[in-house]
């Protein structure tokens, strides 16, 4: 086997090993990071922060609606979810202006190219792009 072929095979093996560890617990996923959207009902800004999966495969999800129509005030939803393929399925506890509003509210996000699409069809873009 030539030196070039050994170098190529070694490079490929290292690449596969690195790829295999990229989905390990605590490693970023396509969902990891900050995303923003515009609420189609009232035009307020929506933000979601999705953390890297932890050791049990759960990602922390924090969603902020600058003006939640249902609350008549800003709302924050916090929870976690799991990733299966291109879909993040989560449940969130919602607080309106700091007061509890709803528990275990389902929220899904799907990676589509460089964007997320939530369960309501809303398009989210990564912050800074």
NORVEN-V442743 format. One record per backbone hydrogen bond with DSSP energy under -1.0 kcal/mol. NH is the residue of the N-H (numbers start at 1). CO is the residue of the C=O. If there is no record, write none. Layout:
# NORVEN-V442743
nh: [NH	NH]
co: [CO	CO]
This chain:
# NORVEN-V442743
nh: [6	7	8	9	10	11	12	13	14	15	16	17	18	19	20	21	24	26	27	33	35	36	37	39	43	46	47	48	49	50	51	54	57	59	61	62	63	64	65	66	68	71	72	73	75	76	77	78	79	80	81	82	84	87	88	89	90	91	92	93	94	95	96	97	99	101	102	105	107	109	110	111	112	115	116	117	118	119	121	124	125	127	129]
co: [2	3	4	5	6	7	8	9	10	11	12	13	14	15	16	17	21	53	24	50	48	125	46	44	39	37	64	35	62	33	60	58	54	81	79	49	77	47	75	45	73	68	68	68	65	95	63	93	61	91	59	89	87	84	109	82	107	80	105	78	102	76	99	74	96	94	94	92	90	88	117	86	115	112	124	110	122	108	118	116	36	34	126]
